[in-house]
């Protein structure tokens, strides 16, 4: 008869190493406006799934698209100078 043992010690032994670093948390914080804008855009699409979109729905989707695009542009503008090689602007 074989004994079944848990592997909890093996799984939780590396828990300290599995936590996000400060740099990863900072990156998440910088990207959060993009994530929230994308969620708003998805919400606008979800509202129209079970019906024909009205003019108000279409406006809501357009506004959400513009906010999502603006959030992405803002993120790229903040990170672009640091990511270009050779100091090119």
C-alpha positions as CSV (number, residue, x, y, z in Angstrom):
1,X,0.0,0.0,0.0
2,X,1.3,3.4,-1.0
3,X,1.1,6.3,1.3
4,X,-0.2,9.6,-0.1
5,X,1.6,12.6,1.3
6,X,1.0,16.2,0.7
7,X,3.5,18.4,-1.2
8,X,2.6,21.6,0.7
9,X,6.1,22.0,2.1
10,X,7.5,21.8,-1.4
11,X,5.0,24.3,-2.8
12,X,5.1,26.8,0.0
13,X,8.9,26.6,0.5
14,X,9.4,29.1,-2.3
15,X,6.6,31.5,-1.4
16,X,9.0,34.2,-0.5
17,X,10.5,34.1,-4.0
18,X,7.2,34.1,-5.7
19,X,6.1,37.6,-4.5
20,X,6.3,40.4,-7.0
21,X,9.2,42.7,-6.7
22,X,9.0,46.4,-6.1
23,X,9.8,47.1,-9.8
24,X,7.0,44.8,-10.9
25,X,4.5,46.5,-8.6
26,X,5.6,49.9,-9.9
27,X,5.0,48.6,-13.5
28,X,1.5,47.5,-12.5
29,X,0.8,50.8,-10.9
30,X,2.0,52.7,-14.1
31,X,-0.2,50.5,-16.3
32,X,-3.3,50.6,-14.1
33,X,-5.0,53.6,-16.0
34,X,-4.7,51.5,-19.2
35,X,-6.3,48.5,-17.5
36,X,-9.1,50.5,-16.1
37,X,-9.8,52.2,-19.4
38,X,-9.9,48.8,-21.1
39,X,-12.3,47.6,-18.5
40,X,-14.6,50.6,-19.2
41,X,-14.4,49.7,-22.9
42,X,-15.4,46.1,-22.3
43,X,-18.2,47.3,-20.1
44,X,-19.5,49.4,-22.9
45,X,-19.4,46.4,-25.3
46,X,-21.0,44.1,-22.8
47,X,-24.0,46.4,-22.4
48,X,-24.7,46.0,-26.1
49,X,-24.4,42.2,-26.4
50,X,-28.0,41.3,-26.0
51,X,-29.6,44.2,-27.9
52,X,-29.1,46.5,-30.9
53,X,-26.9,49.4,-29.8
54,X,-28.6,52.7,-29.5
55,X,-27.1,56.1,-30.4
56,X,-26.3,56.5,-26.7
57,X,-24.5,53.1,-26.6
58,X,-22.5,54.0,-29.7
59,X,-21.4,57.3,-28.0
60,X,-20.5,55.4,-24.9
61,X,-18.3,53.0,-26.9
62,X,-16.7,55.8,-28.8
63,X,-15.9,57.7,-25.6
64,X,-14.5,54.5,-24.0
65,X,-12.3,53.8,-27.1
66,X,-10.9,57.3,-26.9
67,X,-10.2,57.0,-23.2
68,X,-8.5,53.7,-23.7
69,X,-6.4,55.1,-26.6
70,X,-5.5,58.2,-24.6
71,X,-4.4,56.0,-21.6
72,X,-2.2,54.0,-23.9
73,X,-0.7,57.1,-25.5
74,X,-0.1,58.6,-22.0
75,X,1.7,55.4,-20.9
76,X,3.8,55.3,-24.0
77,X,4.8,59.0,-23.6
78,X,5.9,58.4,-20.0
79,X,8.0,55.3,-20.9
80,X,9.2,56.1,-24.4
81,X,12.3,58.3,-23.5
82,X,13.6,55.7,-21.1
83,X,13.2,52.8,-23.6
84,X,14.8,54.4,-26.7
85,X,18.4,53.2,-27.3
86,X,21.2,55.7,-27.7
87,X,19.3,58.6,-26.2
88,X,17.3,59.2,-29.4
89,X,14.1,61.1,-28.9
